Amino acid sequence: MASVPLPMAVAPLNLSSLFINSSSNNPPISSLCTVGFKQLETNPKRLRSFVRRAASVTFRDLDADDFRHPLDRQNTLLLRAIPGLNDIGKALLGSVSEQVMLLENIGTSVLVSENQLPELHRLMVEAARILNIEAPDLYVRQSPVPNAYTLAVSGKKPFVVIHTSLVELLSRKELQAVLAHELGHLKCDHGLWLTFANILTLGAYTVPGIGGLIAQRLEEQLFRWLRAAELTCDRAALLVAQDPKVVVSVLMKLAGGCPSLSDQLNVDAFLEQARSYEKASSSPVGWYIRNAQTRQLSHPLPVLRAREIDEWSRSQEYRSLLKRAIQTVQNL
């Protein structure tokens, strides 16, 4: 069964993940570099380098549909049309699952606050203010796999988890774009769907006879929605970063980067690579291969996400949103 990878040794809940693609045949992308969390606490200059400027704009009246990707809107409607899906998901995500996830993070991660990794806390608060959303809890977790994900269930305060290798890999602006991407899931109410997608599919497989068929069809529909939701949240990242090259750089580094190579990576070259992929997959054979390549993925390919966000950054829709933004100045 295809699943969104869960970086915790608990029941297979489906977490919103910015980077890691999962499929029946594809393992999670492994990090080329690792970092000890102690390096973050013992190197305050590195952390202070993450946050230097005040928020430039705030979208006070921002609504999720203002930046929601059309494919997200379309596939959300298709999911909502499935009878009883929402009620089943809420039933599967009871208080026990919620408590397991909460205790797992409290016990094995570091909760970020004004008094704990304050620079990371400030990045989250600033991004939440720009998107006009309440800042969730933020945890930092030791892991060699660069990733970030969100959990939101049962009306409780949601939380975001980022891995130490991701902090090490990205610049301050890029890291804030990651947090904004995760906030985009919350802004668009993706949390519940993301969390119970795996549980629904796993449960359907256990039904004798027809379970596998139900799960396969549901899985395809959920993965189609997941890929569309990621495109929406890349837009949220751009609204906070206000520079498409920052968002594209994140995708490029997750596709093939590590700290020692960061200064050699070229965003323009990666965008040209994205255009080459689009051209190569435009033929009938290329279209077939592209669909076979992405059908079982929970996330769009990095080159496709880069092209999408580059195009949206030059759209009238994006420019209109920036015109609505309210300039703010804050001393940090």
Solvent accessible surface area in square Angstrom, and as a share of the most:
residue,aa,sasa,rsa
1,M,84,0.37
2,A,1,0.01
3,S,36,0.23
4,V,4,0.02
5,P,27,0.17
6,L,40,0.20
7,P,43,0.27
8,M,11,0.05
9,A,105,0.81
10,V,38,0.22
11,A,60,0.46
12,P,56,0.35
13,L,4,0.02
14,N,0,0.00
15,L,1,0.01
16,S,0,0.00
17,S,2,0.01
18,L,5,0.03
19,F,9,0.04
20,I,2,0.01
21,N,17,0.09
22,S,8,0.05
23,S,15,0.09
24,S,67,0.43
25,N,132,0.68
26,N,71,0.37
27,P,106,0.67
28,P,66,0.41
29,I,68,0.35
30,S,84,0.54
31,S,29,0.18
32,L,131,0.65
33,C,35,0.21
34,T,98,0.57
35,V,8,0.04
36,G,30,0.29
37,F,31,0.13
38,K,148,0.63
39,Q,92,0.41
40,L,1,0.00
41,E,91,0.41
42,T,95,0.55
43,N,65,0.33
44,P,65,0.41
45,K,151,0.64
46,R,69,0.25
47,L,11,0.06
48,R,102,0.37
49,S,55,0.36
50,F,4,0.02
51,V,11,0.06
52,R,160,0.59
53,R,72,0.26
54,A,26,0.20
55,A,2,0.02
56,S,38,0.25
57,V,12,0.07
58,T,11,0.06
59,F,7,0.03
60,R,142,0.52
61,D,120,0.62
62,L,8,0.04
63,D,76,0.39
64,A,11,0.09
65,D,76,0.39
66,D,37,0.19
67,F,0,0.00
68,R,29,0.11
69,H,14,0.06
70,P,75,0.47
71,L,81,0.40
72,D,0,0.00
73,R,94,0.34
74,Q,102,0.45
75,N,6,0.03
76,T,12,0.07
77,L,109,0.54
78,L,78,0.39
79,L,1,0.00
80,R,152,0.56
81,A,75,0.58
82,I,49,0.25
83,P,123,0.77
84,G,40,0.39
85,L,6,0.03
86,N,58,0.30
87,D,101,0.52
88,I,87,0.44
89,G,0,0.00
90,K,114,0.48
91,A,83,0.65
92,L,74,0.37
93,L,5,0.03
94,G,31,0.30
95,S,88,0.57
96,V,115,0.66
97,S,27,0.17
98,E,30,0.13
99,Q,94,0.42
100,V,61,0.35
101,M,1,0.01
102,L,69,0.34
103,L,102,0.51
104,E,36,0.16
105,N,0,0.00
106,I,100,0.51
107,G,63,0.60
108,T,75,0.44
109,S,17,0.11
110,V,41,0.23
111,L,82,0.41
112,V,8,0.05
113,S,39,0.25
114,E,127,0.57
115,N,147,0.76
116,Q,66,0.29
117,L,9,0.04
118,P,57,0.36
119,E,24,0.11
120,L,0,0.00
121,H,48,0.22
122,R,84,0.31
123,L,1,0.00
124,M,4,0.02
125,V,55,0.32
126,E,4,0.02
127,A,0,0.00
128,A,3,0.02
129,R,74,0.27
130,I,0,0.00
131,L,0,0.00
132,N,68,0.35
133,I,39,0.20
134,E,136,0.61
135,A,29,0.22
136,P,9,0.05
137,D,47,0.24
138,L,5,0.02
139,Y,6,0.02
140,V,2,0.01
141,R,28,0.10
142,Q,97,0.43
143,S,14,0.09
144,P,68,0.43
145,V,41,0.23
146,P,8,0.05
147,N,4,0.02
148,A,0,0.00
149,Y,2,0.01
150,T,3,0.02
151,L,5,0.03
152,A,20,0.16
153,V,13,0.08
154,S,69,0.45
155,G,85,0.82
156,K,123,0.52
157,K,110,0.46
158,P,33,0.21
159,F,14,0.06
160,V,0,0.00
161,V,0,0.00
162,I,0,0.00
163,H,2,0.01
164,T,0,0.00
165,S,4,0.03
166,L,0,0.00
167,V,0,0.00
168,E,42,0.19
169,L,12,0.06
170,L,6,0.03
171,S,51,0.33
172,R,27,0.10
173,K,98,0.42
174,E,13,0.06
175,L,0,0.00
176,Q,2,0.01
177,A,3,0.02
178,V,1,0.01
179,L,0,0.00
180,A,0,0.00
181,H,2,0.01
182,E,0,0.00
183,L,0,0.00
184,G,0,0.00
185,H,0,0.00
186,L,21,0.11
187,K,35,0.15
188,C,7,0.04
189,D,106,0.55
190,H,3,0.01
191,G,6,0.06
192,L,36,0.18
193,W,21,0.07
194,L,3,0.02
195,T,0,0.00
196,F,0,0.00
197,A,3,0.03
198,N,5,0.03
199,I,27,0.14
200,L,13,0.07
201,T,4,0.02
202,L,78,0.39
203,G,36,0.34
204,A,12,0.09
205,Y,86,0.33
206,T,102,0.59
207,V,64,0.37
208,P,122,0.77
209,G,85,0.82
210,I,106,0.54
211,G,0,0.00
212,G,31,0.30
213,L,94,0.47
214,I,76,0.39
215,A,0,0.00
216,Q,94,0.42
217,R,162,0.59
218,L,23,0.12
219,E,10,0.05
220,E,28,0.13
221,Q,41,0.18
222,L,1,0.01
223,F,7,0.03
224,R,106,0.39
225,W,2,0.01
226,L,5,0.03
227,R,39,0.14
228,A,4,0.03
229,A,0,0.00
230,E,2,0.01
231,L,16,0.08
232,T,0,0.00
233,C,0,0.00
234,D,5,0.02
235,R,19,0.07
236,A,0,0.00
237,A,3,0.02
238,L,0,0.00
239,L,0,0.00
240,V,0,0.00
241,A,17,0.13
242,Q,53,0.23
243,D,56,0.29
244,P,36,0.23
245,K,99,0.42
246,V,15,0.09
247,V,5,0.03
248,V,1,0.00
249,S,11,0.07
250,V,6,0.03
251,L,6,0.03
252,M,12,0.06
253,K,18,0.07
254,L,14,0.07
255,A,52,0.41
256,G,44,0.42
257,G,9,0.09
258,C,12,0.07
259,P,48,0.30
260,S,84,0.55
261,L,73,0.36
262,S,34,0.22
263,D,129,0.67
264,Q,134,0.60
265,L,52,0.26
266,N,83,0.42
267,V,24,0.14
268,D,76,0.40
269,A,59,0.46
270,F,14,0.06
271,L,14,0.07
272,E,92,0.41
273,Q,99,0.44
274,A,2,0.01
275,R,113,0.41
276,S,58,0.38
277,Y,48,0.18
278,E,55,0.25
279,K,164,0.69
280,A,74,0.57
281,S,8,0.05
282,S,86,0.56
283,S,51,0.33
284,P,114,0.72
285,V,105,0.60
286,G,10,0.09
287,W,152,0.53
288,Y,148,0.56
289,I,100,0.51
290,R,57,0.21
291,N,61,0.32
292,A,68,0.53
293,Q,87,0.38
294,T,18,0.11
295,R,133,0.49
296,Q,51,0.23
297,L,10,0.05
298,S,0,0.00
299,H,6,0.03
300,P,12,0.07
301,L,25,0.12
302,P,35,0.22
303,V,16,0.09
304,L,16,0.08
305,R,6,0.02
306,A,0,0.00
307,R,38,0.14
308,E,43,0.19
309,I,2,0.01
310,D,21,0.11
311,E,83,0.37
312,W,11,0.04
313,S,15,0.10
314,R,146,0.53
315,S,32,0.20
316,Q,101,0.45
317,E,75,0.34
318,Y,12,0.05
319,R,111,0.41
320,S,44,0.28
321,L,6,0.03
322,L,63,0.31
323,K,161,0.68
324,R,116,0.43
325,A,17,0.13
326,I,67,0.34
327,Q,134,0.60
328,T,34,0.20
329,V,137,0.79
330,Q,80,0.36
331,N,145,0.75
332,L,78,0.39
